[in-house]
C-alpha cells in the first residue's frame, strides 16, 4: 500500500540515501504518518521497501521514541517536562493540559484527536512551557494559548472530516 500510494515520495526518499537500508527511518516516518503509528503492517511494508528483515525494522522502530508502536490521537502532544522546562512551569502546564482534555498520561481523548505525553528535553528550554505536536513545536504556552490551539486543531479535524465526506459523496454520485 505505501509503495503504491506514496511512490513519488518513496523515490525521493531513496534518492537521498546510498542504499535502500539507509532509508529505513524516513520510511518509518512515512508509515507512521499513514497509519497513525508503526503497526505490524507498517513494519512489513518498510521491510520490503528496504530489503530488510522485519525484525531489523522492528528493532529500529522500537529503539527510537519518535516512533509510536501503539495508536495515538491525530494530534500527538508531547510536553517537555525536563528540569529547565519544569522550572518555567511545564509540570503545571502538563497537568492542566491533561485535566483540560480529560486524559491520563499517554492517554487519548475519547474523540481520538489528542494524545498527551510528557517527554524529556525537546531542546527549547528558553521557550517553555512548550510542546511538540506531531513533531512541530508550540512554544511559550499557557493554558489560554493552549485552549485556543486545541480549538483550532478541532476545527481543522472537523474541516478535514467534512471535506472527506463531501469527496466521498461526489464519488458515489
Secondary structure, DSSP 4 states (H G I P E B T S, - for coil): -HHHHTHHHHHHHHHTSSSGGGGHHHHHHHHHHHHSS--HHHHHHHHHHHT--HHHHHHHHHH-TTS-SS---SEEEEEE-SHHHHHTTHHHHHHHHHHHHT--TT-B-TTS-EEEEEES--S-GGG-S-EEETTEEE-S--HHHHHHHHHHHHHHHHHHHHHHHHHHHHHH-
